[in-house]
Amino acid sequence: MLAVIKTGGKQYIVNPGKKIKIEKLDIEEGKNVTFDEVLLINDEKGTVIGDPVIKGATVTGKVLTQDRHEKVIIFKHKPKKRYRVKKGHRQPYTEVEISEIKSK
């Protein structure tokens, strides 16, 4: 079974047992999370495509960790002007393990 969910402005392809890193959610580690915006479900019966979402379909998962990605360096400069800026950024994320995909 396979599903496409939308969360944090991005779309993810998920199946039961898969671990995904999504935009940070305000949910404690060990708690369950439910995604209601399911765009597509593919199973042994066939493929169901939402318009834009599938009504009544949910994907549930368990929050494993709340962490931050590796540091990304942002460096700007303008030649011959003595302008240099160096910054770093670490984006927070939530790691979720998908446990169940339910359709109607």
N, C-alpha and C positions, 0 to 999 in steps of 0.2 A: 504494500500500500504506500502511496506517495501523495503528498499534498504540497501546495504552494500557499504560504501565508504572507501577510503583510503586517509589518510592525516597525515602528520607528522610521517610517518613510521608505523602507526598503522591502524587497521581496526575497523570501528564502524557500528553497526546496527542502522539504523535510520528510523523514520517514521514521517509524518507531525505532528507538534506540540511538538515533543520531544526536550528536552534541553540536549545538550551534552557538556562536557568539553574536549577540544582538545588541542594539543600542540599550543603554542602561535603563533598567526598570526599578522602581522603588518597591521591591519585594525582598524579604529576607531570604537568606540561604536556607535551603531545605523545604521551602514552601512550594506549593503548586501554583502554576500560572496557566490561564486559559486564553487562547487566541481565538477571537470570533471572526476576524477578517480572513476567511479561507477563500482563495481565488480559484483553486482547482483541486480536484481529488481524482486520483487514478487508482483503481483497484481491480479485482478480478471480474467485476461486473462491467467495467468500462470506464470511460473518462467523463467527468462532470465538470463543466466550465461555468463559473459564476457570471452574473451580469449586474454589477461588477463582483459581488461576493455571493457565495452559496448560502442561502438562508437555512439556519438550523445546524450548520456544520461547525464543529469546534475541534481545535487541536489543543491537547493538554500536555504540559511538561513540568519538570521539576527544576527549580533553580539550584544550580550547583555552586557557582561562585559569583562574586561581585569583584571585579578587578579592573586594571587598566592595561591597554595595549603597550607595545614597545614605543619608545620615544621616537618621534619624527622631528627632524631638524628642518627649520625654515630659515633660509639664508637669503637675504636681499642685498644687492649692491648696485651702485650706479658708477660706471667707470669714469675716472678722471674727476670725480666730485667728492671723494673721500667719504662716501656714504656707505656704511655697512651695518646691517642689523642681523643678529643671529638669535633665533628663538627656538625653544623646544616645546613639544605638545604631546601629551599622553591622553588618548581618548578613553573614557570609562566604558566598560561593557558588562553585560550579564551573560554568563554561560548557562544555557538551558539544555537539559536532556529531554527529548521528545518521548513521551510515554504512550500516548494514545491519539488516534485520529478517528473522529466520529463524524459520520454523515447523517443526514436526516433520520 
